[in-house]
Amino acid sequence: MATLAQARTRTETARASGFLRSRLGSFLAVFPLAVWTVNHLWNNLAAFRGASEWEAAVTQYPHPIAQLATAVVVLLPLVLHSVWGIGRLLTSRPNNVKYTYYGNLKYMLQRLTAVGVLLFLGAHLWLAMLQPRFTQGGPEPFSDIAHEMHFHLPTLVVYLLGTLGVAYHLANGLGSFAMGWGVVTSQRALNKLDWIVIPLFLILLAMAWGAIYALYRAGAA
């Protein structure tokens, strides 16, 4: 009896721990990652106003402490969310072959975009943030990224596909957040949620591709 009780206790503890990790992972996806992502996309639209405006909005900080704080606020939740997401990828499998439901399709795309977004962000952080600071002593200049966007096709394709994945993963993730936290519960509310998620996805994608277009156009000059 004691052994059975201990086993039940361990099972309940594991479930509670998994529940807390799930809540933490989904919370970090929204605060601050989603907020920062939307702000970052908005700042990149400054590319339409020229190099100095873009660099002031995207790469310049008023104080070194502000740069450090931004890195901690963004990178630490990103690492934690990535670890949580990788754990979910390893422990859950989509069942689209058996159940071809719309919800299953969204679940599969969420998992696929998670992998793509992780690879894209790793490359983006290295090429746009870390490497220039190690090799040039500062952030990537506007002229460099604009030139690459216009004349290096792989860079353009990676950014188009990477931001497509980010837009979908974020928009659909916010829908999952609303379901997971009990903001919406009924089937009717879940159906209406798509009327928020889909426009949000399109808005995020328009912001991202708009910024890419502005950089591409500037690269021609």
N, C-alpha and C positions, 0 to 999 in steps of 0.2 A: 504493500500500500504506500509506504514511504517513497519507494522508487517511482511508482506511478505518479504520485503527487509532485515529486521533483521534476519529472519529465514534463508534466503539464505546466509547471511553473516556468521551466526553461522555454517551452513553446510560447507561452503567453509573453514572456520577456522578449523573445525574438520578434514576435509580432509587433509588440509595442515599439521596439527599436526600429523595425522596418517602417512602421507608420511614421515615426518621428523623422527618419531619414527622408522619406517620401515628401513629407510636409516641408522640410528644410530645403530639399532640392527644388521643389516647385516654387517655394517662396523666393529663393535666390534667383530663379529664372525671371521673376517679375521685378523684384526690388533687390538690387538696383539694375540688373542687367538689361531688362526691357526698357526701363527709363533711359539708361545711358545710350542704348542702341538707337532709340528714336532721336535723342539729342544729337548723337554723332552723325546720323544721316542728315538731320537738319543743318548741322554745321557744315557738312560737305557740300551742300547746295550753294555755299558761298563761292564755289568755283565759278558760278555764272558771273560773279562780280570781279573776278580777276585774282591774280596770284597773291597779292598782299592781303586781300580780304580772306582768302581761303587759309593762308598760313596763320593769320591772326585767329581765325575761328577754330582751326583743327590742330595745329601743332604748337602754338605758343601758349605759355602759362604765365600768369602775373607774378608767380613766385615759385621757386623750386619745391617748396613744401606743398603747394597746390598740385604740382605734377606728381609728387610722391603720393599724396592723398588720393588722387585720381587713380593711380596705378593700383593702390591697395583696394580701393572701393570697387574697382572693376575686375582686376585680375584674380583676386582671392575668391570672390563669388563665382567667377568663371571656372576656376580650377575645381572648386567644390561641386558645382553643378555638373561639370564634365565627368568627375569621378562618379557621381550619383547616376548620371545618364549611362555611362559605360556599364555600371552594375546592372541597370535595367535591361540593357541590350543583351547581356550575358545570361540573364535569368528569365527573360520573356521572349516569346516567339509569336509572330503574327499568324493568323489562321485564315488568310485570304483565300486559299485554295478550297477549303472546306466551307467557309462562310463568306460569300462575296457581297458583304454589306458595305454601305457607304462609310459607316464608322470604322470598319476594319481597314478600308482603303486609306482613310485619314491616319489611322494608327500606323500603318506600314510606312506611309510617306513621312510621318513624324520621325520614325526610327531611321529611315534612309537619310533624311535631311540632317539628322543629328550627326551622322558620320561625316557627311559632306561639309557641314558647317564647322565641325571641329578641325578638319583638315584645312579648310579655307582660313579660319581664324588663326591657326598656327602659322600658316604662310604669311598672312597679312601682318600679324604682329611682328614677325621676324623681319620681313622686307620693308615695311613702312615705319616701324617703330624702333626695333632693336638694332638691326644691322647698320642703318645710317648713323646712329649714335656711336656705335663701336668703330666704324670706319671713317666717318666724317666729323664726328664730335657734335652732331646736331640732328634734328629731325629731317626727314626726307623733304627736299625742296619741291615746290609746286611744279617747277619746270621738269623735274625728273619723272614724277608720276604721270604728268600730262603727256610727256614724250613717250613713255612706255605704253600708256593707254592707247595712243594713236598708232604707233609704229610697231608694237610687239603684240601680234595677234593672240598668242597664248595668254598674255596678261589680261587683255580685254575679255577673252572668253571665260577665264577663271573668275574675274570679277563679276561678270554677268551671271554666271551660274551660281557663284558663291552667294551673292546678294539675293538671288532668287530663293536659294535654300534658307537664308537668314529670314527673309520676309515670311515664307511659309511656316518655318519652325516657330517663329515668334508669335505670329497671328494664331496659328492652331494651338500653340502652347498656352496662350492666354485663355483660349476656349477650354482647354483641359484644366487649367487652373480654376476657372469658374465652376467646372463640374466637380473637381476634386475637393474644393473648399465649400461646397454646398451652396454656392451662389445661385446656381440653377439646379433643379432637381427633377421636375416633371418632364415628360417627353415633349410636351408643347413648348416648354421653355428651351429645351435642347434644340428643337427645330428652329426656334427664333434666334438662337445664339449664332447660327450660321449667317444670319443677316448682319451680324456685327463682325464676325471673323473674316468673312470673304471681303467686304469693303476694306477692312483693316489691312488684310494681305495686299490688296491692290494699291492702297495708299503707301504702304511701306515700300513696295516694289517700285512705284512711281518715283518716290523720293530717291531710292538707291540708283535706279537707272537714269534718273535725271542728273544726279551728280556725276555718274560715269560719262554721260553724254557731254556735260560741261567740260570735264577733264579731257575727253577725246577731242572735242572741238578746239580747246586751248592748245593741245599738242600739235595741231596742224600749223600753228603759228610759230 
